[in-house]
Amino acid sequence: MPVLERLVQPKRNRVSFEVPKEYSRYVCKVILFPVEEEKKPRYDFSDIVGKLRWKGDAVKEQKALRDEW
């Protein structure tokens, strides 16, 4: 029988997860140990950040774009 691994977030000092039916015939051992969540690196957009210089009426342009649909 394969070993199961689950990542769960405790809520109010409780943890719950579902066990497949084939495990219901056995006594199972649950071992808890904390793991740090891997933080995904955030992309640095500072090299492409800037301002657009645009002169015009934003509402007119929005209406024109909407009318194209």
mmJSON file of the N, C-alpha and C atoms, coordinates in Angstrom:
{"data_MODEL":{"atom_site":{
"group_PDB":["ATOM","ATOM","ATOM","ATOM","ATOM","ATOM","ATOM","ATOM","ATOM","ATOM","ATOM","ATOM","ATOM","ATOM","ATOM","ATOM","ATOM","ATOM","ATOM","ATOM","ATOM","ATOM","ATOM","ATOM","ATOM","ATOM","ATOM","ATOM","ATOM","ATOM","ATOM","ATOM","ATOM","ATOM","ATOM","ATOM","ATOM","ATOM","ATOM","ATOM","ATOM","ATOM","ATOM","ATOM","ATOM","ATOM","ATOM","ATOM","ATOM","ATOM","ATOM","ATOM","ATOM","ATOM","ATOM","ATOM","ATOM","ATOM","ATOM","ATOM","ATOM","ATOM","ATOM","ATOM","ATOM","ATOM","ATOM","ATOM","ATOM","ATOM","ATOM","ATOM","ATOM","ATOM","ATOM","ATOM","ATOM","ATOM","ATOM","ATOM","ATOM","ATOM","ATOM","ATOM","ATOM","ATOM","ATOM","ATOM","ATOM","ATOM","ATOM","ATOM","ATOM","ATOM","ATOM","ATOM","ATOM","ATOM","ATOM","ATOM","ATOM","ATOM","ATOM","ATOM","ATOM","ATOM","ATOM","ATOM","ATOM","ATOM","ATOM","ATOM","ATOM","ATOM","ATOM","ATOM","ATOM","ATOM","ATOM","ATOM","ATOM","ATOM","ATOM","ATOM","ATOM","ATOM","ATOM","ATOM","ATOM","ATOM","ATOM","ATOM","ATOM","ATOM","ATOM","ATOM","ATOM","ATOM","ATOM","ATOM","ATOM","ATOM","ATOM","ATOM","ATOM","ATOM","ATOM","ATOM","ATOM","ATOM","ATOM","ATOM","ATOM","ATOM","ATOM","ATOM","ATOM","ATOM","ATOM","ATOM","ATOM","ATOM","ATOM","ATOM","ATOM","ATOM","ATOM","ATOM","ATOM","ATOM","ATOM","ATOM","ATOM","ATOM","ATOM","ATOM","ATOM","ATOM","ATOM","ATOM","ATOM","ATOM","ATOM","ATOM","ATOM","ATOM","ATOM","ATOM","ATOM","ATOM","ATOM","ATOM","ATOM","ATOM","ATOM","ATOM","ATOM","ATOM","ATOM","ATOM","ATOM","ATOM","ATOM","ATOM","ATOM","ATOM","ATOM"],
"id":[1,2,3,4,5,6,7,8,9,10,11,12,13,14,15,16,17,18,19,20,21,22,23,24,25,26,27,28,29,30,31,32,33,34,35,36,37,38,39,40,41,42,43,44,45,46,47,48,49,50,51,52,53,54,55,56,57,58,59,60,61,62,63,64,65,66,67,68,69,70,71,72,73,74,75,76,77,78,79,80,81,82,83,84,85,86,87,88,89,90,91,92,93,94,95,96,97,98,99,100,101,102,103,104,105,106,107,108,109,110,111,112,113,114,115,116,117,118,119,120,121,122,123,124,125,126,127,128,129,130,131,132,133,134,135,136,137,138,139,140,141,142,143,144,145,146,147,148,149,150,151,152,153,154,155,156,157,158,159,160,161,162,163,164,165,166,167,168,169,170,171,172,173,174,175,176,177,178,179,180,181,182,183,184,185,186,187,188,189,190,191,192,193,194,195,196,197,198,199,200,201,202,203,204,205,206,207],
"type_symbol":["N","C","C","N","C","C","N","C","C","N","C","C","N","C","C","N","C","C","N","C","C","N","C","C","N","C","C","N","C","C","N","C","C","N","C","C","N","C","C","N","C","C","N","C","C","N","C","C","N","C","C","N","C","C","N","C","C","N","C","C","N","C","C","N","C","C","N","C","C","N","C","C","N","C","C","N","C","C","N","C","C","N","C","C","N","C","C","N","C","C","N","C","C","N","C","C","N","C","C","N","C","C","N","C","C","N","C","C","N","C","C","N","C","C","N","C","C","N","C","C","N","C","C","N","C","C","N","C","C","N","C","C","N","C","C","N","C","C","N","C","C","N","C","C","N","C","C","N","C","C","N","C","C","N","C","C","N","C","C","N","C","C","N","C","C","N","C","C","N","C","C","N","C","C","N","C","C","N","C","C","N","C","C","N","C","C","N","C","C","N","C","C","N","C","C","N","C","C","N","C","C","N","C","C","N","C","C"],
"label_atom_id":["N","CA","C","N","CA","C","N","CA","C","N","CA","C","N","CA","C","N","CA","C","N","CA","C","N","CA","C","N","CA","C","N","CA","C","N","CA","C","N","CA","C","N","CA","C","N","CA","C","N","CA","C","N","CA","C","N","CA","C","N","CA","C","N","CA","C","N","CA","C","N","CA","C","N","CA","C","N","CA","C","N","CA","C","N","CA","C","N","CA","C","N","CA","C","N","CA","C","N","CA","C","N","CA","C","N","CA","C","N","CA","C","N","CA","C","N","CA","C","N","CA","C","N","CA","C","N","CA","C","N","CA","C","N","CA","C","N","CA","C","N","CA","C","N","CA","C","N","CA","C","N","CA","C","N","CA","C","N","CA","C","N","CA","C","N","CA","C","N","CA","C","N","CA","C","N","CA","C","N","CA","C","N","CA","C","N","CA","C","N","CA","C","N","CA","C","N","CA","C","N","CA","C","N","CA","C","N","CA","C","N","CA","C","N","CA","C","N","CA","C","N","CA","C","N","CA","C","N","CA","C","N","CA","C","N","CA","C","N","CA","C"],
"label_alt_id":[null,null,null,null,null,null,null,null,null,null,null,null,null,null,null,null,null,null,null,null,null,null,null,null,null,null,null,null,null,null,null,null,null,null,null,null,null,null,null,null,null,null,null,null,null,null,null,null,null,null,null,null,null,null,null,null,null,null,null,null,null,null,null,null,null,null,null,null,null,null,null,null,null,null,null,null,null,null,null,null,null,null,null,null,null,null,null,null,null,null,null,null,null,null,null,null,null,null,null,null,null,null,null,null,null,null,null,null,null,null,null,null,null,null,null,null,null,null,null,null,null,null,null,null,null,null,null,null,null,null,null,null,null,null,null,null,null,null,null,null,null,null,null,null,null,null,null,null,null,null,null,null,null,null,null,null,null,null,null,null,null,null,null,null,null,null,null,null,null,null,null,null,null,null,null,null,null,null,null,null,null,null,null,null,null,null,null,null,null,null,null,null,null,null,null,null,null,null,null,null,null,null,null,null,null,null,null],
"label_comp_id":["MET","MET","MET","PRO","PRO","PRO","VAL","VAL","VAL","LEU","LEU","LEU","GLU","GLU","GLU","ARG","ARG","ARG","LEU","LEU","LEU","VAL","VAL","VAL","GLN","GLN","GLN","PRO","PRO","PRO","LYS","LYS","LYS","ARG","ARG","ARG","ASN","ASN","ASN","ARG","ARG","ARG","VAL","VAL","VAL","SER","SER","SER","PHE","PHE","PHE","GLU","GLU","GLU","VAL","VAL","VAL","PRO","PRO","PRO","LYS","LYS","LYS","GLU","GLU","GLU","TYR","TYR","TYR","SER","SER","SER","ARG","ARG","ARG","TYR","TYR","TYR","VAL","VAL","VAL","CYS","CYS","CYS","LYS","LYS","LYS","VAL","VAL","VAL","ILE","ILE","ILE","LEU","LEU","LEU","PHE","PHE","PHE","PRO","PRO","PRO","VAL","VAL","VAL","GLU","GLU","GLU","GLU","GLU","GLU","GLU","GLU","GLU","LYS","LYS","LYS","LYS","LYS","LYS","PRO","PRO","PRO","ARG","ARG","ARG","TYR","TYR","TYR","ASP","ASP","ASP","PHE","PHE","PHE","SER","SER","SER","ASP","ASP","ASP","ILE","ILE","ILE","VAL","VAL","VAL","GLY","GLY","GLY","LYS","LYS","LYS","LEU","LEU","LEU","ARG","ARG","ARG","TRP","TRP","TRP","LYS","LYS","LYS","GLY","GLY","GLY","ASP","ASP","ASP","ALA","ALA","ALA","VAL","VAL","VAL","LYS","LYS","LYS","GLU","GLU","GLU","GLN","GLN","GLN","LYS","LYS","LYS","ALA","ALA","ALA","LEU","LEU","LEU","ARG","ARG","ARG","ASP","ASP","ASP","GLU","GLU","GLU","TRP","TRP","TRP"],
"label_asym_id":["A","A","A","A","A","A","A","A","A","A","A","A","A","A","A","A","A","A","A","A","A","A","A","A","A","A","A","A","A","A","A","A","A","A","A","A","A","A","A","A","A","A","A","A","A","A","A","A","A","A","A","A","A","A","A","A","A","A","A","A","A","A","A","A","A","A","A","A","A","A","A","A","A","A","A","A","A","A","A","A","A","A","A","A","A","A","A","A","A","A","A","A","A","A","A","A","A","A","A","A","A","A","A","A","A","A","A","A","A","A","A","A","A","A","A","A","A","A","A","A","A","A","A","A","A","A","A","A","A","A","A","A","A","A","A","A","A","A","A","A","A","A","A","A","A","A","A","A","A","A","A","A","A","A","A","A","A","A","A","A","A","A","A","A","A","A","A","A","A","A","A","A","A","A","A","A","A","A","A","A","A","A","A","A","A","A","A","A","A","A","A","A","A","A","A","A","A","A","A","A","A","A","A","A","A","A","A"],
"label_entity_id":["1","1","1","1","1","1","1","1","1","1","1","1","1","1","1","1","1","1","1","1","1","1","1","1","1","1","1","1","1","1","1","1","1","1","1","1","1","1","1","1","1","1","1","1","1","1","1","1","1","1","1","1","1","1","1","1","1","1","1","1","1","1","1","1","1","1","1","1","1","1","1","1","1","1","1","1","1","1","1","1","1","1","1","1","1","1","1","1","1","1","1","1","1","1","1","1","1","1","1","1","1","1","1","1","1","1","1","1","1","1","1","1","1","1","1","1","1","1","1","1","1","1","1","1","1","1","1","1","1","1","1","1","1","1","1","1","1","1","1","1","1","1","1","1","1","1","1","1","1","1","1","1","1","1","1","1","1","1","1","1","1","1","1","1","1","1","1","1","1","1","1","1","1","1","1","1","1","1","1","1","1","1","1","1","1","1","1","1","1","1","1","1","1","1","1","1","1","1","1","1","1","1","1","1","1","1","1"],
"label_seq_id":[1,1,1,2,2,2,3,3,3,4,4,4,5,5,5,6,6,6,7,7,7,8,8,8,9,9,9,10,10,10,11,11,11,12,12,12,13,13,13,14,14,14,15,15,15,16,16,16,17,17,17,18,18,18,19,19,19,20,20,20,21,21,21,22,22,22,23,23,23,24,24,24,25,25,25,26,26,26,27,27,27,28,28,28,29,29,29,30,30,30,31,31,31,32,32,32,33,33,33,34,34,34,35,35,35,36,36,36,37,37,37,38,38,38,39,39,39,40,40,40,41,41,41,42,42,42,43,43,43,44,44,44,45,45,45,46,46,46,47,47,47,48,48,48,49,49,49,50,50,50,51,51,51,52,52,52,53,53,53,54,54,54,55,55,55,56,56,56,57,57,57,58,58,58,59,59,59,60,60,60,61,61,61,62,62,62,63,63,63,64,64,64,65,65,65,66,66,66,67,67,67,68,68,68,69,69,69],
"pdbx_PDB_ins_code":[null,null,null,null,null,null,null,null,null,null,null,null,null,null,null,null,null,null,null,null,null,null,null,null,null,null,null,null,null,null,null,null,null,null,null,null,null,null,null,null,null,null,null,null,null,null,null,null,null,null,null,null,null,null,null,null,null,null,null,null,null,null,null,null,null,null,null,null,null,null,null,null,null,null,null,null,null,null,null,null,null,null,null,null,null,null,null,null,null,null,null,null,null,null,null,null,null,null,null,null,null,null,null,null,null,null,null,null,null,null,null,null,null,null,null,null,null,null,null,null,null,null,null,null,null,null,null,null,null,null,null,null,null,null,null,null,null,null,null,null,null,null,null,null,null,null,null,null,null,null,null,null,null,null,null,null,null,null,null,null,null,null,null,null,null,null,null,null,null,null,null,null,null,null,null,null,null,null,null,null,null,null,null,null,null,null,null,null,null,null,null,null,null,null,null,null,null,null,null,null,null,null,null,null,null,null,null],
"Cartn_x":[0.844,0.0,0.893,0.592,1.452,1.312,2.363,2.37,1.748,0.934,0.299,1.013,1.092,1.665,0.714,0.396,-0.51,0.086,-0.09,0.247,-1.068,-1.183,-2.412,-2.084,-3.016,-2.864,-3.758,-3.175,-4.011,-4.93,-6.149,-7.111,-7.573,-7.329,-7.682,-7.113,-5.871,-5.154,-5.729,-6.388,-6.942,-6.508,-6.346,-5.982,-6.95,-7.424,-8.289,-7.94,-8.094,-7.897,-8.626,-8.969,-9.675,-8.684,-9.056,-8.228,-8.948,-8.243,-8.889,-9.534,-10.596,-11.355,-10.492,-9.513,-8.694,-7.878,-7.732,-7.0,-7.899,-9.199,-10.118,-10.006,-9.418,-9.26,-8.046,-7.208,-5.941,-5.91,-5.048,-4.702,-3.586,-3.73,-2.752,-2.025,-0.784,0.012,0.119,-0.169,-0.081,1.074,1.996,3.147,3.08,3.147,3.097,4.466,4.897,6.092,5.935,6.338,6.139,7.104,6.609,7.445,7.199,8.221,8.056,7.577,6.561,6.051,7.087,7.238,8.171,7.561,8.284,7.797,8.24,7.27,7.587,8.283,9.353,10.043,9.144,9.132,8.336,9.203,8.623,9.368,9.576,10.744,11.07,10.793,9.752,9.356,10.021,10.949,11.522,12.228,12.685,13.375,12.417,11.123,10.172,9.099,9.224,8.246,8.466,7.389,7.5,6.138,6.071,4.815,4.558,3.3,2.905,2.559,2.997,2.619,1.564,0.356,-0.756,-1.653,-1.931,-2.835,-4.083,-5.193,-6.442,-7.54,-8.731,-9.878,-10.08,-9.843,-9.921,-11.328,-12.343,-13.728,-14.08,-13.666,-13.926,-13.258,-12.03,-11.307,-11.964,-12.422,-13.119,-14.37,-15.157,-16.391,-16.098,-15.045,-14.689,-14.291,-13.514,-13.119,-14.33,-15.228,-16.424,-17.299,-17.396,-18.232,-17.671,-16.365,-15.754,-16.284,-16.695,-17.184,-18.541],
"Cartn_y":[-1.17,0.0,1.237,2.224,3.41,4.306,5.015,5.983,7.281,7.898,9.155,10.317,11.408,12.625,13.769,14.55,15.674,16.914,18.056,19.332,19.941,20.185,20.744,21.936,22.866,24.04,23.838,23.749,23.592,24.793,24.514,25.562,25.327,26.304,26.214,24.942,24.675,23.516,22.179,22.152,20.905,20.723,19.446,19.092,18.013,18.129,17.076,16.825,15.592,15.206,13.9,13.65,12.426,11.32,10.112,8.937,8.054,7.525,6.642,5.42,4.903,3.785,2.56,2.293,1.086,1.151,2.338,2.481,2.242,2.19,2.092,0.764,-0.244,-1.543,-1.587,-0.565,-0.589,0.464,0.206,1.235,2.043,3.355,4.198,5.066,5.35,6.222,7.58,8.626,9.981,10.671,11.214,11.925,13.355,14.296,15.703,16.335,17.076,17.89,19.144,20.278,21.551,21.713,22.307,22.63,24.085,24.735,26.11,26.085,26.884,26.954,27.632,27.102,27.702,28.982,30.063,31.33,31.464,31.727,31.887,33.226,33.225,34.501,35.465,36.688,37.698,38.358,38.564,39.167,40.648,41.127,42.536,43.272,44.103,44.841,46.209,46.502,47.843,48.239,47.266,47.601,48.011,47.731,48.087,49.06,49.523,50.459,51.837,52.521,53.877,54.518,55.66,56.385,56.615,56.538,56.867,58.345,58.972,60.368,60.365,60.666,60.625,61.817,62.515,63.652,63.319,63.401,63.099,62.923,62.667,62.493,60.999,60.558,59.136,58.586,59.346,58.876,58.687,59.633,59.502,58.245,58.012,56.835,55.543,55.522,54.345,54.067,55.11,54.936,54.471,54.998,54.591,53.114,52.694,51.281,50.384,50.817,50.02,49.91,50.991,50.992,50.064,49.783,48.87,47.45,47.104,45.74,45.601],
"Cartn_z":[0.0,0.0,0.0,-0.856,-0.934,0.304,0.565,1.657,1.15,1.974,1.59,2.241,1.512,2.057,1.744,2.741,2.564,3.22,2.594,3.218,3.684,4.963,5.508,6.39,6.454,7.309,8.531,9.722,10.915,11.113,11.548,11.869,13.293,14.133,15.547,16.181,15.928,16.478,16.031,14.881,14.354,12.902,12.549,11.18,10.717,9.483,8.943,7.483,7.069,5.678,5.433,4.187,3.841,3.525,3.917,3.688,2.666,1.673,0.698,1.369,0.754,1.335,1.632,0.795,1.008,2.295,2.869,4.127,5.342,5.144,6.273,7.022,6.413,7.08,7.991,7.937,8.667,9.77,10.722,11.691,11.042,11.037,10.369,11.385,11.12,11.97,11.276,12.02,11.492,12.201,11.427,11.971,11.469,12.381,12.001,12.185,11.199,11.374,10.528,11.088,10.389,9.218,8.175,7.014,6.666,6.189,5.736,4.302,4.034,2.671,1.793,0.594,-0.347,-0.88,-0.751,-1.274,-2.72,-3.569,-4.986,-5.179,-5.954,-6.175,-6.949,-6.521,-7.203,-8.262,-9.436,-10.524,-10.246,-10.537,-10.351,-11.656,-11.659,-12.858,-12.954,-12.073,-12.03,-13.334,-14.108,-15.353,-16.468,-16.312,-17.366,-16.884,-15.66,-15.115,-15.703,-16.0,-16.527,-16.6,-17.225,-17.369,-18.845,-19.191,-20.556,-20.618,-21.667,-21.877,-22.969,-22.565,-23.503,-23.251,-24.301,-24.189,-24.99,-24.346,-25.014,-23.989,-24.497,-23.62,-23.388,-22.173,-21.852,-22.058,-21.703,-21.844,-23.313,-24.174,-25.62,-26.169,-25.771,-26.257,-25.785,-24.518,-24.029,-24.82,-25.078,-25.841,-27.253,-27.86,-29.221,-29.25,-28.276,-28.221,-27.985,-27.129,-26.85,-28.092,-28.856,-30.065,-31.133,-31.082,-32.07,-31.909,-30.723,-30.474,-31.072],
"occupancy":[1.0,1.0,1.0,1.0,1.0,1.0,1.0,1.0,1.0,1.0,1.0,1.0,1.0,1.0,1.0,1.0,1.0,1.0,1.0,1.0,1.0,1.0,1.0,1.0,1.0,1.0,1.0,1.0,1.0,1.0,1.0,1.0,1.0,1.0,1.0,1.0,1.0,1.0,1.0,1.0,1.0,1.0,1.0,1.0,1.0,1.0,1.0,1.0,1.0,1.0,1.0,1.0,1.0,1.0,1.0,1.0,1.0,1.0,1.0,1.0,1.0,1.0,1.0,1.0,1.0,1.0,1.0,1.0,1.0,1.0,1.0,1.0,1.0,1.0,1.0,1.0,1.0,1.0,1.0,1.0,1.0,1.0,1.0,1.0,1.0,1.0,1.0,1.0,1.0,1.0,1.0,1.0,1.0,1.0,1.0,1.0,1.0,1.0,1.0,1.0,1.0,1.0,1.0,1.0,1.0,1.0,1.0,1.0,1.0,1.0,1.0,1.0,1.0,1.0,1.0,1.0,1.0,1.0,1.0,1.0,1.0,1.0,1.0,1.0,1.0,1.0,1.0,1.0,1.0,1.0,1.0,1.0,1.0,1.0,1.0,1.0,1.0,1.0,1.0,1.0,1.0,1.0,1.0,1.0,1.0,1.0,1.0,1.0,1.0,1.0,1.0,1.0,1.0,1.0,1.0,1.0,1.0,1.0,1.0,1.0,1.0,1.0,1.0,1.0,1.0,1.0,1.0,1.0,1.0,1.0,1.0,1.0,1.0,1.0,1.0,1.0,1.0,1.0,1.0,1.0,1.0,1.0,1.0,1.0,1.0,1.0,1.0,1.0,1.0,1.0,1.0,1.0,1.0,1.0,1.0,1.0,1.0,1.0,1.0,1.0,1.0,1.0,1.0,1.0,1.0,1.0,1.0],
"B_iso_or_equiv":[0.0,0.0,0.0,0.0,0.0,0.0,0.0,0.0,0.0,0.0,0.0,0.0,0.0,0.0,0.0,0.0,0.0,0.0,0.0,0.0,0.0,0.0,0.0,0.0,0.0,0.0,0.0,0.0,0.0,0.0,0.0,0.0,0.0,0.0,0.0,0.0,0.0,0.0,0.0,0.0,0.0,0.0,0.0,0.0,0.0,0.0,0.0,0.0,0.0,0.0,0.0,0.0,0.0,0.0,0.0,0.0,0.0,0.0,0.0,0.0,0.0,0.0,0.0,0.0,0.0,0.0,0.0,0.0,0.0,0.0,0.0,0.0,0.0,0.0,0.0,0.0,0.0,0.0,0.0,0.0,0.0,0.0,0.0,0.0,0.0,0.0,0.0,0.0,0.0,0.0,0.0,0.0,0.0,0.0,0.0,0.0,0.0,0.0,0.0,0.0,0.0,0.0,0.0,0.0,0.0,0.0,0.0,0.0,0.0,0.0,0.0,0.0,0.0,0.0,0.0,0.0,0.0,0.0,0.0,0.0,0.0,0.0,0.0,0.0,0.0,0.0,0.0,0.0,0.0,0.0,0.0,0.0,0.0,0.0,0.0,0.0,0.0,0.0,0.0,0.0,0.0,0.0,0.0,0.0,0.0,0.0,0.0,0.0,0.0,0.0,0.0,0.0,0.0,0.0,0.0,0.0,0.0,0.0,0.0,0.0,0.0,0.0,0.0,0.0,0.0,0.0,0.0,0.0,0.0,0.0,0.0,0.0,0.0,0.0,0.0,0.0,0.0,0.0,0.0,0.0,0.0,0.0,0.0,0.0,0.0,0.0,0.0,0.0,0.0,0.0,0.0,0.0,0.0,0.0,0.0,0.0,0.0,0.0,0.0,0.0,0.0,0.0,0.0,0.0,0.0,0.0,0.0],
"pdbx_formal_charge":[null,null,null,null,null,null,null,null,null,null,null,null,null,null,null,null,null,null,null,null,null,null,null,null,null,null,null,null,null,null,null,null,null,null,null,null,null,null,null,null,null,null,null,null,null,null,null,null,null,null,null,null,null,null,null,null,null,null,null,null,null,null,null,null,null,null,null,null,null,null,null,null,null,null,null,null,null,null,null,null,null,null,null,null,null,null,null,null,null,null,null,null,null,null,null,null,null,null,null,null,null,null,null,null,null,null,null,null,null,null,null,null,null,null,null,null,null,null,null,null,null,null,null,null,null,null,null,null,null,null,null,null,null,null,null,null,null,null,null,null,null,null,null,null,null,null,null,null,null,null,null,null,null,null,null,null,null,null,null,null,null,null,null,null,null,null,null,null,null,null,null,null,null,null,null,null,null,null,null,null,null,null,null,null,null,null,null,null,null,null,null,null,null,null,null,null,null,null,null,null,null,null,null,null,null,null,null],
"auth_seq_id":[1,1,1,2,2,2,3,3,3,4,4,4,5,5,5,6,6,6,7,7,7,8,8,8,9,9,9,10,10,10,11,11,11,12,12,12,13,13,13,14,14,14,15,15,15,16,16,16,17,17,17,18,18,18,19,19,19,20,20,20,21,21,21,22,22,22,23,23,23,24,24,24,25,25,25,26,26,26,27,27,27,28,28,28,29,29,29,30,30,30,31,31,31,32,32,32,33,33,33,34,34,34,35,35,35,36,36,36,37,37,37,38,38,38,39,39,39,40,40,40,41,41,41,42,42,42,43,43,43,44,44,44,45,45,45,46,46,46,47,47,47,48,48,48,49,49,49,50,50,50,51,51,51,52,52,52,53,53,53,54,54,54,55,55,55,56,56,56,57,57,57,58,58,58,59,59,59,60,60,60,61,61,61,62,62,62,63,63,63,64,64,64,65,65,65,66,66,66,67,67,67,68,68,68,69,69,69],
"auth_comp_id":["MET","MET","MET","PRO","PRO","PRO","VAL","VAL","VAL","LEU","LEU","LEU","GLU","GLU","GLU","ARG","ARG","ARG","LEU","LEU","LEU","VAL","VAL","VAL","GLN","GLN","GLN","PRO","PRO","PRO","LYS","LYS","LYS","ARG","ARG","ARG","ASN","ASN","ASN","ARG","ARG","ARG","VAL","VAL","VAL","SER","SER","SER","PHE","PHE","PHE","GLU","GLU","GLU","VAL","VAL","VAL","PRO","PRO","PRO","LYS","LYS","LYS","GLU","GLU","GLU","TYR","TYR","TYR","SER","SER","SER","ARG","ARG","ARG","TYR","TYR","TYR","VAL","VAL","VAL","CYS","CYS","CYS","LYS","LYS","LYS","VAL","VAL","VAL","ILE","ILE","ILE","LEU","LEU","LEU","PHE","PHE","PHE","PRO","PRO","PRO","VAL","VAL","VAL","GLU","GLU","GLU","GLU","GLU","GLU","GLU","GLU","GLU","LYS","LYS","LYS","LYS","LYS","LYS","PRO","PRO","PRO","ARG","ARG","ARG","TYR","TYR","TYR","ASP","ASP","ASP","PHE","PHE","PHE","SER","SER","SER","ASP","ASP","ASP","ILE","ILE","ILE","VAL","VAL","VAL","GLY","GLY","GLY","LYS","LYS","LYS","LEU","LEU","LEU","ARG","ARG","ARG","TRP","TRP","TRP","LYS","LYS","LYS","GLY","GLY","GLY","ASP","ASP","ASP","ALA","ALA","ALA","VAL","VAL","VAL","LYS","LYS","LYS","GLU","GLU","GLU","GLN","GLN","GLN","LYS","LYS","LYS","ALA","ALA","ALA","LEU","LEU","LEU","ARG","ARG","ARG","ASP","ASP","ASP","GLU","GLU","GLU","TRP","TRP","TRP"],
"auth_asym_id":["A","A","A","A","A","A","A","A","A","A","A","A","A","A","A","A","A","A","A","A","A","A","A","A","A","A","A","A","A","A","A","A","A","A","A","A","A","A","A","A","A","A","A","A","A","A","A","A","A","A","A","A","A","A","A","A","A","A","A","A","A","A","A","A","A","A","A","A","A","A","A","A","A","A","A","A","A","A","A","A","A","A","A","A","A","A","A","A","A","A","A","A","A","A","A","A","A","A","A","A","A","A","A","A","A","A","A","A","A","A","A","A","A","A","A","A","A","A","A","A","A","A","A","A","A","A","A","A","A","A","A","A","A","A","A","A","A","A","A","A","A","A","A","A","A","A","A","A","A","A","A","A","A","A","A","A","A","A","A","A","A","A","A","A","A","A","A","A","A","A","A","A","A","A","A","A","A","A","A","A","A","A","A","A","A","A","A","A","A","A","A","A","A","A","A","A","A","A","A","A","A","A","A","A","A","A","A"],
"auth_atom_id":["N","CA","C","N","CA","C","N","CA","C","N","CA","C","N","CA","C","N","CA","C","N","CA","C","N","CA","C","N","CA","C","N","CA","C","N","CA","C","N","CA","C","N","CA","C","N","CA","C","N","CA","C","N","CA","C","N","CA","C","N","CA","C","N","CA","C","N","CA","C","N","CA","C","N","CA","C","N","CA","C","N","CA","C","N","CA","C","N","CA","C","N","CA","C","N","CA","C","N","CA","C","N","CA","C","N","CA","C","N","CA","C","N","CA","C","N","CA","C","N","CA","C","N","CA","C","N","CA","C","N","CA","C","N","CA","C","N","CA","C","N","CA","C","N","CA","C","N","CA","C","N","CA","C","N","CA","C","N","CA","C","N","CA","C","N","CA","C","N","CA","C","N","CA","C","N","CA","C","N","CA","C","N","CA","C","N","CA","C","N","CA","C","N","CA","C","N","CA","C","N","CA","C","N","CA","C","N","CA","C","N","CA","C","N","CA","C","N","CA","C","N","CA","C","N","CA","C","N","CA","C","N","CA","C","N","CA","C","N","CA","C"],
"pdbx_PDB_model_num":[1,1,1,1,1,1,1,1,1,1,1,1,1,1,1,1,1,1,1,1,1,1,1,1,1,1,1,1,1,1,1,1,1,1,1,1,1,1,1,1,1,1,1,1,1,1,1,1,1,1,1,1,1,1,1,1,1,1,1,1,1,1,1,1,1,1,1,1,1,1,1,1,1,1,1,1,1,1,1,1,1,1,1,1,1,1,1,1,1,1,1,1,1,1,1,1,1,1,1,1,1,1,1,1,1,1,1,1,1,1,1,1,1,1,1,1,1,1,1,1,1,1,1,1,1,1,1,1,1,1,1,1,1,1,1,1,1,1,1,1,1,1,1,1,1,1,1,1,1,1,1,1,1,1,1,1,1,1,1,1,1,1,1,1,1,1,1,1,1,1,1,1,1,1,1,1,1,1,1,1,1,1,1,1,1,1,1,1,1,1,1,1,1,1,1,1,1,1,1,1,1,1,1,1,1,1,1]
}}}
